Amino acid sequence: MHLRLHPLTAAVLSASALTLGATSHALAGDMSTLVVSEDRLEQNVVISAEEIEERQARDLEDLFRAEPGVSVGGGIAIGQKVYVRGLEDTNLNVTIDGARQGGYLFHHTGRLTIDPALLKQAEVDTGPATADDGPGALGGSLRFETKDAQDLLKPGQDMGARVSVGTESAADATSGTTAFYGRLGENLGLMGYVSGRNSDDYEVGGGGEQEQTAGQQRGYLLKMSLLDVNDQDLRISAERTTDHGTYFTRPHMPSFSSQQPTYQEMERETFTLNHAWHPGNGLIDTKTTLYHTTQELDRVESGSTSRSREFGADVRNTFRLKTGDVAHALTTGVDFYDQDTRRSDDAGSSGPNNEDTSRNLGVYAQNRMTLGPWALSVGARLDDYDSDYGEAGSVSGSEVSPNAILSVDATDNLTLHAGYGEAIRGAKAREVILIGDDVTIAEGLEPERARQREIGLDWHQQDALTQGDRLGFALTGFHTDIENYQAYDRGSDPAVLYNLDGDVESRGYEASLNWGVGGYDTRLGYAKVVMKNSDGDPLGDEMNIGASTGDKWTWDHQYRLPHHDITLGYTLNAVERLERVTQGDEEKPGYVTHDIRAQWTPAAWQDLTLTLAVNNLFDKRYSDHSSYLLSSGDSMLEPGRDIRLGASYRF
């Protein structure tokens, strides 16, 4: 069933009706919580720097390990892809410090290179896209924010440094980071950061090595943060991440018959300027972002280079005012990006159509209103887009995408919410490594349009089971479909860019139950995602679109020992067997893994932090369901038991 909704007046009711109607089809859960504030009402997951350090996160899979609604497949960092509610990260609006990461270099490699140790936080926005979420948020948003010097300085400290080292048993890896940071005067912070990791081929569960997984990762960050000067903040950063190694040509599917090792270099450079002005008068709260990002994949031995360059900007202001008893936080703004993708080899050009350009200009308004227990967020954005495919011609147009999200505090402990949103992607460059040959554009090529519906509740209670405890429960149902998905057929002569006839669909449920008392917290989460392809059949693994996974459970525990500066943790991940497959396709076997962790700051050495993490404690042999499954039933095996030791010291 496909529901076409445009009028904002009907959006919330339509979202509720559709999702309630889906209850006979799916049941699921997640750890996400509803965040309500005067200027934000959305479904999101936030992972803090403290959590990243405690878990000894080395890559994207480590980063999202405890989130049931987020999956990461691919085994090694260069092959990893993120899936949110089953949709691949190519369908998300991904930003680092506000800089859009839009490059799509090769469908057999990941496109997100980020060092988790650099991050202040990582945020996953899974709900209906709001107008100020940016362009192309078909399946949600991923937002990464890097640290400032002020985040690292101790109270009263003007200059400092932090050195850390670590080891990993599964890949016989060593890693280290060095950061120097300081404050000039009261407001200016400067930071320089370098990280490195060297690894061998990693061992899989039950013994044996996963070939061609050894590599070297490096991360660099220079950042200036001028904060609270005449009610203004200014941040300027330059970031570079690299991943070099002799990997298979298709790094995320080593069992593929047509494979060969080749030395590859994956690199990303991002330059960002962020300015904010918040004088506190209610009518001025501006934020400006300017950025330039380059992503590059070099196959050194073959002399092939795939590169994506993008520059863009976002300028917005939030007006805070009241009309009667209704409080408004009205955000208006404009965003823009210009992306150029190019493939070349040592001999020069790789064909007559080896370069694509795509541009998007967006104008948006989002009004977040509160009246007593009610909160309503409504908005719309206009995207004017243009894509140029060389000799094949260009595609351009303009589209409007509305949204509405309603929340009500039904009681002091219970919040109900429902939402509907649309997202448009018209400007879309092709996969870079494949461009160059003759190509045609199908007549009447349409922009991709996602329709997202969501309904749920969030309940919390203090002193629920015992004095001083905290208990919470959340349940969310969602239904997203993407129509006019743009596909690229390389098998025809010439190649053709066209729209799929049917809709790609993601629907399901996410739920979480959490309880805590004193220094102990536990969270049980469950996620069920049903994916369908454009033919209405169960979606298997379709690169650039999504991947189907079995129902996923996570159970996370954390205990902070009072007066000892010790934190202990345990996470269970259980993925049920995937049986929802098209006839003739392979089912995906289920698996259960256990992770433990500990962090200790000795009382006599408060600047020293020691960490221990053991992932896959019982050495389970398994493949993540998000890793590409071959027709033979083989896919990338994950690391076996991985003992990680880390130490950091602040000067």
C-alpha positions as CSV (number, residue, x, y, z in Angstrom):
1,M,0.0,0.0,0.0
2,H,1.3,3.4,-0.9
3,L,-0.1,6.6,0.5
4,R,0.4,9.9,-1.2
5,L,0.2,12.8,1.3
6,H,1.0,16.4,0.6
7,P,-1.3,18.7,2.6
8,L,0.3,19.5,5.9
9,T,-3.1,19.6,7.5
10,A,-3.5,15.9,6.9
11,A,0.0,14.8,7.5
12,V,-0.1,13.8,11.2
13,L,-3.5,12.0,10.9
14,S,-2.2,10.1,7.8
15,A,1.0,9.1,9.6
16,S,-1.0,7.7,12.5
17,A,-3.5,5.8,10.4
18,L,-0.8,4.2,8.1
19,T,1.4,3.0,10.9
20,L,-1.4,1.6,13.0
21,G,-2.6,-0.2,10.0
22,A,0.8,-1.9,9.7
23,T,0.6,-3.5,13.1
24,S,-0.5,-6.8,11.7
25,H,2.6,-7.0,9.6
26,A,5.5,-6.1,11.9
27,L,6.7,-5.8,15.5
28,A,10.0,-4.3,16.6
29,G,12.1,-2.1,18.9
30,D,15.1,0.2,19.5
31,M,17.0,2.1,22.1
32,S,16.1,5.5,20.5
33,T,14.4,8.1,22.7
34,L,12.2,11.1,21.8
35,V,13.9,14.4,22.3
36,V,11.6,17.4,22.9
37,S,12.9,20.9,23.4
38,E,11.8,24.4,22.4
39,D,13.5,24.1,19.0
40,R,13.8,20.3,18.3
41,L,11.4,17.4,18.2
42,E,12.8,14.4,16.6
43,Q,13.7,10.7,17.0
44,N,17.5,10.3,17.4
45,V,20.3,8.3,18.9
46,V,23.3,10.2,20.4
47,I,26.6,8.4,21.1
48,S,28.9,10.4,23.3
49,A,32.7,10.7,23.4
50,E,32.7,8.9,26.7
51,E,30.9,5.9,25.3
52,I,33.3,5.8,22.3
53,E,36.3,5.7,24.6
54,E,34.8,3.1,26.9
55,R,34.0,0.7,24.0
56,Q,37.5,1.2,22.4
57,A,35.8,2.1,19.1
58,R,38.1,1.7,16.1
59,D,35.6,1.9,13.2
60,L,32.0,2.5,12.3
61,E,30.9,-1.0,13.5
62,D,32.3,-0.4,16.9
63,L,30.6,3.0,17.0
64,F,27.1,1.7,16.5
65,R,27.5,-1.8,18.1
66,A,24.9,-1.3,20.8
67,E,22.2,0.3,18.5
68,P,19.6,-2.2,17.2
69,G,18.2,0.1,14.5
70,V,21.7,0.7,13.0
71,S,23.7,-2.0,11.3
72,V,27.3,-1.9,9.9
73,G,28.5,-4.6,7.5
74,G,31.7,-5.1,5.5
75,G,34.2,-6.5,8.0
76,I,37.1,-4.0,7.6
77,A,36.9,-0.2,7.7
78,I,37.4,0.3,4.0
79,G,34.5,-2.0,3.2
80,Q,32.0,-0.9,5.9
81,K,28.6,0.6,5.1
82,V,26.1,2.0,7.6
83,Y,22.4,0.9,7.4
84,V,19.7,2.8,9.2
85,R,16.4,0.9,9.3
86,G,17.8,-1.2,6.4
87,L,18.6,1.7,4.1
88,E,22.2,2.2,3.1
89,D,24.1,5.4,4.1
90,T,24.1,6.5,0.4
91,N,20.4,7.4,1.1
92,L,21.2,9.4,4.3
93,N,22.3,13.0,4.7
94,V,25.7,12.5,6.3
95,T,27.6,15.5,7.7
96,I,30.9,16.0,9.7
97,D,30.8,19.3,11.6
98,G,28.0,20.3,9.2
99,A,30.0,19.4,6.0
100,R,28.0,17.1,3.8
101,Q,29.7,13.9,2.8
102,G,28.1,13.1,-0.6
103,G,30.7,11.1,-2.5
104,Y,29.9,7.6,-3.8
105,L,33.2,6.2,-5.2
106,F,32.6,2.4,-5.5
107,H,29.8,0.1,-4.5
108,H,32.2,-2.5,-3.1
109,T,33.7,-0.1,-0.6
110,G,32.4,2.1,2.1
111,R,32.2,5.8,1.6
112,L,32.5,7.1,5.3
113,T,36.0,7.5,6.6
114,I,35.9,8.8,10.2
115,D,38.2,8.2,13.2
116,P,35.9,7.6,16.2
117,A,38.5,9.0,18.6
118,L,38.1,12.5,16.9
119,L,34.4,12.7,17.8
120,K,32.6,14.7,20.5
121,Q,29.4,12.8,19.5
122,A,27.7,10.9,16.7
123,E,24.0,11.4,16.2
124,V,21.6,9.2,14.1
125,D,18.3,10.9,13.2
126,T,15.9,8.2,12.2
127,G,12.6,10.0,12.2
128,P,10.8,11.9,9.4
129,A,13.1,14.4,7.8
130,T,12.6,18.0,8.9
131,A,13.1,20.9,6.4
132,D,16.4,21.9,8.1
133,D,17.8,18.4,8.1
134,G,19.4,19.2,4.7
135,P,19.0,17.8,1.2
136,G,18.6,14.2,0.3
137,A,17.7,12.8,3.7
138,L,15.7,9.9,2.2
139,G,16.3,7.5,5.1
140,G,17.4,9.9,7.8
141,S,20.6,11.7,8.8
142,L,24.0,10.9,10.3
143,R,25.7,13.8,12.1
144,F,29.3,13.6,13.4
145,E,30.8,16.4,15.5
146,T,34.5,16.6,16.3
147,K,36.0,17.8,19.5
148,D,37.2,21.3,20.4
149,A,40.3,22.2,22.4
150,Q,37.9,23.4,25.2
151,D,36.5,19.9,25.4
152,L,39.9,18.5,26.3
153,L,41.3,21.1,28.7
154,K,41.0,20.4,32.4
155,P,39.4,23.1,34.6
156,G,41.9,26.0,35.0
157,Q,44.3,24.5,32.4
158,D,45.6,26.7,29.5
159,M,47.8,24.2,27.8
160,G,47.6,20.4,27.6
161,A,48.3,17.2,25.8
162,R,46.8,13.8,25.6
163,V,48.6,10.6,24.5
164,S,46.9,7.2,24.1
165,V,48.1,3.7,23.0
166,G,46.1,0.6,22.3
167,T,46.3,-3.0,21.1
168,E,43.9,-5.4,19.5
169,S,44.4,-9.1,19.5
170,A,42.2,-10.2,16.6
171,A,44.1,-8.2,14.0
172,D,47.4,-8.0,16.0
173,A,46.9,-4.2,15.7
174,T,48.5,-1.3,17.4
175,S,47.1,2.2,17.6
176,G,48.0,5.5,19.1
177,T,46.8,9.1,19.3
178,T,48.5,12.4,20.2
179,A,46.7,15.6,20.8
180,F,48.1,19.0,21.7
181,Y,45.6,21.8,22.7
182,G,45.6,25.1,24.5
183,R,43.7,28.3,25.3
184,L,44.9,31.7,24.3
185,G,43.2,34.2,26.5
186,E,39.7,33.2,27.7
187,N,38.1,32.4,24.4
188,L,40.5,31.1,21.7
189,G,41.2,27.3,21.6
190,L,43.7,25.6,19.3
191,M,44.1,21.9,18.8
192,G,46.3,19.5,16.7
193,Y,45.4,15.8,16.6
194,V,47.1,12.8,15.0
195,S,46.1,9.2,15.2
196,G,47.4,6.0,13.6
197,R,46.5,2.3,13.5
198,N,48.4,-0.6,11.8
199,S,46.9,-4.0,11.6
200,D,47.4,-7.5,10.1
201,D,44.8,-9.8,8.6
202,Y,42.3,-10.3,11.4
203,E,41.4,-13.7,12.9
204,V,37.8,-14.8,12.5
205,G,35.7,-16.7,15.0
206,G,36.7,-20.3,15.5
207,G,40.2,-19.8,13.9
208,G,41.6,-18.8,10.6
209,E,42.4,-15.4,9.0
210,Q,40.3,-13.2,6.8
211,E,42.7,-12.5,3.9
212,Q,43.6,-9.1,2.6
213,T,42.3,-7.2,5.6
214,A,45.6,-5.8,6.9
215,G,45.8,-2.0,6.6
216,Q,47.0,1.3,7.9
217,Q,44.6,4.1,9.0
218,R,45.6,7.7,9.8
219,G,43.6,10.6,11.1
220,Y,44.6,14.3,11.3
221,L,42.7,17.3,12.7
222,L,43.6,20.9,13.1
223,K,40.9,23.1,14.7
224,M,40.5,26.6,16.0
225,S,37.6,27.4,18.3
226,L,36.9,31.0,19.2
227,L,33.9,30.8,21.6
228,D,31.7,33.3,23.4
229,V,33.2,36.5,21.9
230,N,30.5,39.2,21.6
231,D,27.8,36.5,21.7
232,Q,29.5,34.7,18.8
233,D,31.3,31.3,18.2
234,L,33.7,30.6,15.3
235,R,35.2,27.2,14.5
236,I,37.6,26.5,11.7
237,S,38.9,23.0,11.1
238,A,40.9,21.0,8.6
239,E,40.5,17.2,8.8
240,R,42.2,14.4,6.8
241,T,41.6,10.6,7.2
242,T,43.3,7.9,5.2
243,D,43.1,4.1,4.8
244,H,45.9,2.4,2.9
245,G,46.4,-1.4,2.3
246,T,46.5,-4.2,-0.2
247,Y,42.9,-5.2,-0.2
248,F,40.7,-7.3,-2.5
249,T,39.3,-5.3,-5.4
250,R,35.9,-5.9,-3.8
251,P,37.0,-5.5,-0.1
252,H,33.6,-6.4,1.4
253,M,33.1,-9.7,-0.4
254,P,36.4,-11.7,-0.2
255,S,34.7,-15.0,-1.3
256,F,33.7,-13.6,-4.7
257,S,35.3,-15.8,-7.5
258,S,36.7,-12.9,-9.5
259,Q,38.9,-11.3,-7.0
260,Q,42.5,-10.1,-6.9
261,P,44.5,-8.2,-4.3
262,T,45.5,-4.6,-5.2
263,Y,47.0,-1.8,-3.2
264,Q,44.4,0.9,-2.5
265,E,44.4,4.3,-0.9
266,M,41.2,5.8,0.4
267,E,41.4,9.4,1.5
268,R,39.1,12.2,2.6
269,E,39.9,15.9,3.3
270,T,37.3,18.2,4.8
271,F,37.7,21.9,5.5
272,T,34.9,23.5,7.5
273,L,34.0,27.0,8.9
274,N,31.2,27.2,11.4
275,H,30.0,30.6,12.8
276,A,27.2,31.2,15.3
277,W,25.7,34.4,16.6
278,H,23.3,34.3,19.5
279,P,22.9,37.7,21.2
280,G,19.9,36.4,23.2
281,N,17.2,38.8,22.0
282,G,15.0,36.0,20.7
283,L,15.0,37.2,17.0
284,I,18.6,36.5,16.2
285,D,20.2,33.0,16.5
286,T,22.2,32.5,13.3
287,K,24.4,29.6,12.2
288,T,26.6,29.6,9.1
289,T,28.5,26.6,7.7
290,L,30.9,26.7,4.8
291,Y,32.8,23.6,3.7
292,H,34.9,21.8,1.1
293,T,35.3,18.0,1.0
294,T,37.4,15.8,-1.3
295,Q,37.1,12.0,-1.3
296,E,39.4,9.9,-3.3
297,L,40.0,6.2,-4.1
298,D,43.3,5.3,-5.8
299,R,44.1,1.9,-7.1
300,V,47.8,2.5,-7.3
301,E,48.9,-0.5,-9.4
302,S,46.3,0.0,-12.1
303,G,46.6,3.7,-12.1
304,S,42.8,4.3,-11.6
305,T,41.6,7.2,-9.5
306,S,38.0,8.0,-8.5
307,R,37.4,11.4,-6.9
308,S,34.6,13.4,-5.6
309,R,34.9,17.1,-4.7
310,E,32.2,19.2,-3.1
311,F,31.8,22.6,-1.7
312,G,28.7,23.9,0.0
313,A,27.1,26.2,2.6
314,D,24.2,26.4,5.0
315,V,22.9,29.7,6.5
316,R,20.0,29.7,9.0
317,N,18.4,31.8,11.7
318,T,16.0,30.8,14.4
319,F,13.4,33.3,15.5
320,R,12.0,32.6,19.1
321,L,8.8,34.4,19.7
322,K,5.3,34.0,21.2
323,T,1.8,34.4,19.8
324,G,-0.5,34.3,22.7
325,D,0.3,31.2,24.7
326,V,2.1,29.5,21.8
327,A,5.9,29.6,21.8
328,H,7.5,29.4,18.4
329,A,11.1,28.5,17.3
330,L,11.0,29.3,13.6
331,T,14.1,28.3,11.7
332,T,14.5,29.6,8.1
333,G,17.5,29.2,5.9
334,V,19.2,28.3,2.7
335,D,21.7,25.6,1.8
336,F,23.7,24.8,-1.3
337,Y,26.1,22.3,-2.6
338,D,28.1,21.8,-5.8
339,Q,29.6,18.3,-6.4
340,D,32.0,17.3,-9.1
341,T,32.9,13.6,-9.6
342,R,35.6,12.4,-11.9
343,R,37.3,9.1,-12.9
344,S,40.7,9.0,-14.5
345,D,43.7,6.8,-15.1
346,D,47.4,7.3,-15.6
347,A,46.8,7.7,-19.4
348,G,44.4,10.6,-18.7
349,S,40.7,10.6,-19.3
350,S,38.8,7.4,-18.8
351,G,36.2,8.0,-21.5
352,P,33.8,10.5,-23.0
353,N,31.6,10.7,-20.0
354,N,34.1,10.5,-17.1
355,E,32.8,13.5,-15.1
356,D,29.4,14.3,-13.5
357,T,28.4,17.5,-11.7
358,S,25.4,17.9,-9.4
359,R,24.1,21.0,-7.7
360,N,21.3,21.7,-5.2
361,L,19.9,24.9,-3.8
362,G,17.5,24.5,-0.9
363,V,15.3,27.1,0.8
364,Y,13.6,25.9,4.0
365,A,11.4,26.9,7.0
366,Q,10.6,24.8,10.1
367,N,8.4,26.1,12.9
368,R,8.6,24.2,16.2
369,M,5.7,25.3,18.4
370,T,4.8,24.4,22.0
371,L,1.5,25.0,23.9
372,G,1.4,23.4,27.3
373,P,1.8,19.7,26.8
374,W,1.5,20.0,23.0
375,A,4.4,20.3,20.6
376,L,4.0,20.7,16.8
377,S,6.7,21.0,14.3
378,V,5.7,21.8,10.7
379,G,7.9,22.9,7.8
380,A,8.8,22.6,4.1
381,R,11.8,22.9,1.9
382,L,12.1,23.8,-1.8
383,D,15.0,22.1,-3.6
384,D,16.1,23.4,-7.0
385,Y,18.5,20.8,-8.5
386,D,20.6,20.2,-11.6
387,S,22.7,17.2,-12.7
388,D,25.0,17.2,-15.7
389,Y,26.1,13.9,-17.2
390,G,28.5,15.1,-19.9
391,E,27.6,14.2,-23.4
392,A,24.4,12.5,-22.2
393,G,22.9,15.8,-21.1
394,S,21.5,17.2,-17.9
395,V,18.5,16.9,-15.7
396,S,17.0,19.7,-13.6
397,G,13.9,20.7,-11.8
398,S,12.4,22.0,-8.5
399,E,10.5,20.1,-5.8
400,V,8.8,20.9,-2.5
401,S,8.9,18.5,0.5
402,P,6.6,19.1,3.5
403,N,6.7,17.6,7.0
404,A,4.8,17.6,10.3
405,I,5.5,16.1,13.7
406,L,3.1,16.1,16.6
407,S,3.9,15.3,20.2
408,V,1.8,15.5,23.4
409,D,2.5,14.8,27.0
410,A,-0.5,12.7,27.7
411,T,0.5,12.4,31.4
412,D,3.4,13.5,33.5
413,N,5.1,10.2,32.4
414,L,3.8,9.4,29.0
415,T,4.5,11.2,25.7
416,L,2.8,10.3,22.4
417,H,4.2,11.3,19.0
418,A,3.4,10.9,15.3
419,G,5.0,12.4,12.2
420,Y,5.1,12.5,8.4
421,G,7.9,13.9,6.3
422,E,9.0,13.9,2.7
423,A,12.6,14.2,1.4
424,I,13.7,14.8,-2.2
425,R,16.9,13.9,-4.0
426,G,17.1,15.3,-7.5
427,A,20.8,16.2,-7.8
428,K,22.6,12.8,-8.0
429,A,26.0,11.9,-9.4
430,R,26.7,8.4,-10.6
431,E,29.0,5.9,-8.9
432,V,32.4,7.4,-9.8
433,I,34.4,4.2,-10.6
434,L,31.8,3.2,-13.2
435,I,31.5,6.4,-15.2
436,G,33.3,7.1,-18.4
437,D,31.5,5.0,-21.0
438,D,28.6,6.1,-23.2
439,V,25.4,6.7,-21.2
440,T,21.9,7.8,-22.0
441,I,19.2,9.3,-19.7
442,A,15.8,7.7,-19.7
443,E,13.1,10.0,-20.9
444,G,11.3,11.8,-18.1
445,L,13.8,10.9,-15.4
446,E,12.2,11.9,-12.1
447,P,13.8,12.9,-8.7
448,E,13.7,10.4,-5.9
449,R,11.1,11.1,-3.2
450,A,10.9,9.4,0.2
451,R,7.8,9.4,2.3
452,Q,8.4,8.7,6.0
453,R,5.6,8.0,8.5
454,E,6.2,7.4,12.2
455,I,4.1,6.9,15.4
456,G,5.2,6.0,18.9
457,L,5.2,6.6,22.6
458,D,7.8,7.3,25.3
459,W,7.1,6.5,29.0
460,H,9.3,7.1,32.0
461,Q,8.9,6.8,35.7
462,Q,11.0,7.7,38.8
463,D,10.8,5.4,41.8
464,A,9.0,2.8,39.8
465,L,10.3,-0.4,41.2
466,T,12.4,0.8,44.2
467,Q,13.3,4.1,45.8
468,G,15.6,6.2,43.6
469,D,15.3,4.0,40.4
470,R,14.4,5.1,36.9
471,L,12.4,3.1,34.4
472,G,11.5,3.9,30.8
473,F,9.9,2.3,27.8
474,A,9.7,3.5,24.2
475,L,7.9,2.1,21.1
476,T,8.0,3.4,17.6
477,G,6.5,2.2,14.4
478,F,7.7,3.5,11.0
479,H,7.0,3.1,7.3
480,T,9.3,4.7,4.7
481,D,9.0,4.2,0.9
482,I,11.1,5.7,-1.8
483,E,9.6,6.2,-5.2
484,N,11.4,6.9,-8.5
485,Y,14.6,5.4,-7.2
486,Q,17.3,6.1,-9.7
487,A,19.2,3.1,-11.0
488,Y,22.2,2.8,-13.4
489,D,22.1,-0.1,-15.9
490,R,25.6,-0.8,-17.1
491,G,24.5,-3.9,-19.0
492,S,22.8,-2.0,-21.8
493,D,24.7,-0.4,-24.7
494,P,24.9,2.4,-24.0
495,A,24.4,2.4,-20.3
496,V,21.2,4.1,-19.1
497,L,20.2,6.1,-16.0
498,Y,16.5,5.4,-15.2
499,N,13.8,5.2,-12.5
500,L,12.8,1.9,-10.9
501,D,9.1,1.3,-11.6
502,G,8.0,0.4,-8.0
503,D,8.9,1.8,-4.6
504,V,11.6,0.7,-2.3
505,E,10.1,0.1,1.2
506,S,11.3,0.0,4.8
507,R,8.9,-0.6,7.6
508,G,8.9,-2.0,11.1
509,Y,9.1,-1.3,14.8
510,E,11.7,-0.3,17.3
511,A,11.3,-0.7,21.1
512,S,13.4,-0.2,24.2
513,L,13.1,-0.9,27.9
514,N,15.6,0.7,30.2
515,W,16.1,0.7,34.0
516,G,18.6,2.1,36.3
517,V,19.4,2.7,40.0
518,G,22.4,4.5,41.5
519,G,25.4,3.8,39.2
520,Y,23.8,0.9,37.3
521,D,21.9,1.2,34.0
522,T,20.6,-1.4,31.7
523,R,18.8,-1.1,28.3
524,L,17.0,-3.8,26.3
525,G,16.4,-3.0,22.7
526,Y,14.7,-4.8,19.8
527,A,14.4,-3.8,16.1
528,K,12.4,-5.4,13.3
529,V,12.9,-4.0,9.8
530,V,11.1,-5.4,6.8
531,M,12.6,-4.3,3.5
532,K,11.0,-4.7,0.1
533,N,12.5,-4.0,-3.3
534,S,10.8,-2.1,-6.2
535,D,9.1,-5.3,-7.3
536,G,7.4,-5.8,-3.9
537,D,9.6,-8.8,-3.1
538,P,11.8,-9.1,0.0
539,L,14.9,-7.1,-0.6
540,G,18.1,-9.1,-0.2
541,D,21.3,-7.1,-0.5
542,E,21.0,-4.4,-3.2
543,M,24.1,-2.2,-3.2
544,N,23.3,1.6,-3.1
545,I,19.8,0.8,-1.7
546,G,19.8,-1.4,1.4
547,A,20.1,-4.7,3.1
548,S,17.7,-7.0,4.9
549,T,18.6,-8.2,8.4
550,G,17.0,-10.6,10.9
551,D,15.3,-9.2,14.0
552,K,17.9,-7.7,16.2
553,W,18.2,-7.6,20.0
554,T,20.6,-5.7,22.1
555,W,21.0,-5.8,25.9
556,D,23.5,-3.3,27.4
557,H,24.6,-3.0,31.0
558,Q,26.8,-0.4,32.6
559,Y,27.8,-0.1,36.2
560,R,29.9,2.8,37.7
561,L,31.4,1.7,41.0
562,P,31.0,4.6,43.5
563,H,34.2,6.1,44.9
564,H,36.4,3.9,42.7
565,D,36.4,5.6,39.3
566,I,35.7,2.2,37.7
567,T,33.1,1.6,35.0
568,L,32.1,-2.0,34.0
569,G,30.0,-2.9,31.0
570,Y,28.5,-5.8,29.1
571,T,26.6,-5.8,25.7
572,L,24.7,-8.7,24.2
573,N,23.9,-8.6,20.5
574,A,21.5,-11.3,19.1
575,V,20.3,-11.4,15.5
576,E,17.6,-13.8,14.5
577,R,17.8,-15.9,11.4
578,L,16.6,-14.0,8.3
579,E,13.9,-16.0,6.7
580,R,12.1,-13.2,4.8
581,V,13.9,-13.8,1.5
582,T,12.8,-14.1,-2.1
583,Q,12.3,-17.7,-3.3
584,G,15.7,-19.1,-4.3
585,D,17.8,-16.7,-2.2
586,E,19.9,-17.8,0.7
587,E,18.6,-17.3,4.2
588,K,21.0,-15.6,6.7
589,P,21.9,-17.6,9.8
590,G,21.3,-15.9,13.2
591,Y,24.1,-15.4,15.8
592,V,24.7,-14.1,19.3
593,T,27.8,-12.2,20.5
594,H,28.9,-11.0,23.9
595,D,31.1,-8.0,24.6
596,I,32.6,-6.8,27.9
597,R,34.4,-3.7,28.9
598,A,36.0,-1.9,31.8
599,Q,37.5,1.5,32.4
600,W,39.6,2.6,35.4
601,T,41.1,5.9,36.5
602,P,43.5,5.2,39.4
603,A,42.9,7.4,42.4
604,A,46.6,8.3,42.7
605,W,46.9,9.0,38.9
606,Q,43.8,10.9,37.9
607,D,45.2,11.8,34.5
608,L,45.7,8.2,33.6
609,T,42.8,6.1,32.2
610,L,43.1,2.4,31.5
611,T,40.6,0.5,29.4
612,L,39.9,-3.1,28.6
613,A,37.3,-4.3,26.0
614,V,36.7,-7.9,24.8
615,N,34.5,-8.1,21.8
616,N,33.0,-11.4,20.7
617,L,34.0,-12.9,24.0
618,F,33.1,-16.5,23.1
619,D,34.8,-16.4,19.6
620,K,31.6,-16.8,17.6
621,R,32.1,-17.4,13.9
622,Y,29.6,-15.2,12.1
623,S,28.8,-12.7,9.4
624,D,27.0,-9.5,10.0
625,H,23.6,-9.5,8.2
626,S,24.5,-6.2,6.6
627,S,27.5,-7.7,4.9
628,Y,26.8,-8.6,1.3
629,L,25.6,-12.2,0.9
630,L,26.7,-14.0,-2.3
631,S,24.6,-16.6,-4.1
632,S,26.9,-19.3,-2.7
633,G,25.7,-18.2,0.8
634,D,29.1,-16.8,1.8
635,S,29.7,-13.3,3.1
636,M,32.4,-11.4,5.0
637,L,33.3,-13.0,8.3
638,E,33.6,-10.7,11.3
639,P,36.6,-10.8,13.7
640,G,36.6,-13.4,16.4
641,R,37.5,-12.8,20.0
642,D,39.2,-9.4,20.1
643,I,40.9,-8.3,23.3
644,R,41.6,-4.6,23.3
645,L,43.8,-2.9,25.8
646,G,44.1,0.9,26.0
647,A,45.8,3.6,28.0
648,S,45.6,7.3,27.8
649,Y,47.3,10.1,29.8
650,R,46.5,13.8,30.0
651,F,49.3,16.3,30.7
